[in-house]
Amino acid sequence: MGYTKALHLATAILGVAALALVQADEQIYRMCVPQKYYQDCLDLLKDPSEAGILMQCVAGRDRIDCLDKINQRKADVLASEPEDMYVAYHTKNQDYRVISEIRTKEDKDAEFRYEGIILVKKNSNINSMKELRGKKSCHTGFGRNVGYKIPITKLKNTQILKVSLDPELSATDRELKALSEFFSQSCLVGTYSPYPDTDRLLKKKYSNLCALCEKPEQCNYPDKYSGYDGAIRCLDKGKGEVAFTKVQYIKKYFGLTPGATPEGDPSEFEYLCEDGSRRPVTGPACSWAQRPWTGYISNADSVNGEEKLHNLQNRLEKFFENGLHAENKVAAQHLLINENAVYHSKPEAVEPKVYLERAGYKDVIERDGSAIRKMRLCVRTPLELAKCDSMRRAAYSRDIRPELECVQDQDCLNAVENKNADLVVVPGSQYVDARQEKLKPVVYESYGPDNVYVAVVEPSVSKDLQKLPINYDAQNKRASLAANFLNKRRNINPCQNSPSTEKNLMIVHSSELEQHKDKQLVCPSLEVKAVTEYHTCNLEANLPSAVFIRENTSPVEQETIKQLFVSISSKFGKEGKLSDVFALFAPFEKDAKNVLFDDDATEFVTELKNPNLNEQIYNELACDKQSISKSR
């Protein structure tokens, strides 16, 4: 090859390389955000300071969906928490990478978000994990990471703590029993069960777990011996012999953080290490588990090679800085950016499994909650199966136990009856079928107290209620049932009437009552009341979907199933703090509404408090009898 040709070839290669760099630098990266925060993402990118970021917002249903979009190459990056990274690690055919972290200003150089430690008094005789048995323990609170999950996980894994497999005890009961037998006395505040009666019974049964608290009879927040600093105080000022908390609060409590006022003498306390050694609290801690930082997760294609990785990291850093200085602080917080946050690029992309295992956090998430077996939820369609699987993944990563298993069957009622499944979601129209298969409801969907249908009447004609025709939307099932219910109470055949164009008597939704504030409500008793009384004077008669189980399911499993679904809705329901992680009551896909659960529901409840909502009334109002008979 001649010199001129070689020079031309080298120039061409350099030109292609330069073009590739320019294209990479100009690539628009797609950040996936949950649908509920999509507008927040758009708002941040509207900010004048966003010039040069070159990022695009992609809406996912929730974070579970966003993870799937990244895996499917429909998005490039997601702001995620360690629990989301755990879901990513367990996703089929995944190749996710953790590329950056969101740290705090005060701990910007720390490898982990926080470190769980064991604190003992210097003059104590505790020199090994085994010697914790019989001691008085101080915990941050029930169900919390460093004060509950980590101790149980670590002590179980080392065979020091024995958790019973007694099927007559619930999962929570088994764990509390193990702790109660292991420690002589404790301060473990919190809500042991979402049911007040069960909560009281558990605290009475394991009263020694509340004995060291400021208010043992309450054993709940607020308590001066609860929380990260409270656990230290329980050891220092109370009667505890060991405390489970985290390093940052040790430093604050003992005045080792600049500007902190000491509450105790650091020379009197030491860290207890896993190997039984001790360390002074004035020096480096020996932690037995850590919580990783929140961070950004991508896929291998987006960060394959040093240049690609750095390019995406640099773009994320610009986006992050823009979020820190944006006027809309709430929008930034929804995308996990707050004023105390610092962006930190990882020197290399890390697989989620490795990222979690370095912190010892994978074991903490996989803590089984002492559940003896999985609960099998039967679904009928591929879409229901997909939603059930998303719910299962989200719930397990967020410490909701027992674990769900999703099974598909065309005849789910029969599958539950024959013990091929344990649970099935049944709409109101199929309660009759479920009862015939010897199944019963234990958990119901709820629309909430402010989501009901009512009858409004003009005060001038309220005396003629018996004769007035009803105006309602015949295409709306709930409105139609309300109209049928009112007719039934007026001794009018509910199935031989159609909507009237007259508006003297109307069926409307409670959210519209402001428009009818000069009218009156008609109650099921035909009594007339003010429109403000809609909570107790309404015609809501739509029987909600419910979770059905076999009638002969053991009492313990019944309570376990109730708690399972109440926990799922408290975290992922309309008002749940984690509804952006998994949208329980929302369209599953663009054109897929009311999949498995009603999109209008807000939570799961264990009883229907509205007296109108019962099977007898519902069945009496069904004009098409086929709709409540063999409709599966």
Sequence and secondary structure as in RCSB ss.txt:
>XXXX:A:sequence
MGYTKALHLATAILGVAALALVQADEQIYRMCVPQKYYQDCLDLLKDPSEAGILMQCVAGRDRIDCLDKINQRKA
DVLASEPEDMYVAYHTKNQDYRVISEIRTKEDKDAEFRYEGIILVKKNSNINSMKELRGKKSCHTGFGRNVGYKI
PITKLKNTQILKVSLDPELSATDRELKALSEFFSQSCLVGTYSPYPDTDRLLKKKYSNLCALCEKPEQCNYPDKY
SGYDGAIRCLDKGKGEVAFTKVQYIKKYFGLTPGATPEGDPSEFEYLCEDGSRRPVTGPACSWAQRPWTGYISNA
DSVNGEEKLHNLQNRLEKFFENGLHAENKVAAQHLLINENAVYHSKPEAVEPKVYLERAGYKDVIERDGSAIRKM
RLCVRTPLELAKCDSMRRAAYSRDIRPELECVQDQDCLNAVENKNADLVVVPGSQYVDARQEKLKPVVYESYGPD
NVYVAVVEPSVSKDLQKLPINYDAQNKRASLAANFLNKRRNINPCQNSPSTEKNLMIVHSSELEQHKDKQLVCPS
LEVKAVTEYHTCNLEANLPSAVFIRENTSPVEQETIKQLFVSISSKFGKEGKLSDVFALFAPFEKDAKNVLFDDD
ATEFVTELKNPNLNEQIYNELACDKQSISKSR
>XXXX:A:secstr
  HHHHHHHHHHHHHHHHHHHHHHHH  EEEEEEGGGHHHHHHHHHSGGGTT  EEEEEESSHHHHHHHHHTTS 
SBEEE HHHHHHHHTSTT  EEEEEEEEESTTTT SSSEEEEEEEETT    SSGGGTT EEE S TT IIIIIH
HHHHHHHTT S     TTS HHHHHHHHHHHHSSEEE  S S SSHHHHHHHHHHTGGGTTTSSSTTT SSS TT
 HHHHHHHHHHTSS SEEEEEHHHHHHHTT STT   SS GGGEEEE TTS EEETTS    SEEE  EEEEEEH
HHH SHHHHHHHHHHHHHHHHHHHT S HHHHHHTT  TTEEEEEEEEEE HHHHHHHTTHHHHHT  TT SS E
EEEE SHHHHHHHHHHHHHHHHTT SS EEEEE S HHHHHHTTS SEEEE GGGHHHHHHTTEEEEEEEE  TT
  EEEEE GGGGGGTTT   B  TT HHHHHHHHHHHHHTT  TTS    S  SEEEEEGGGGGGGTTSEEE TT
S EEEGGGTTTS        EEEEETT  HHHHHHHHHHHHHHHHHHSTT TTTTT  SSS SBTTB SSSS TT
  EEESS  STT SHHHHHHH SSGGGGSS  
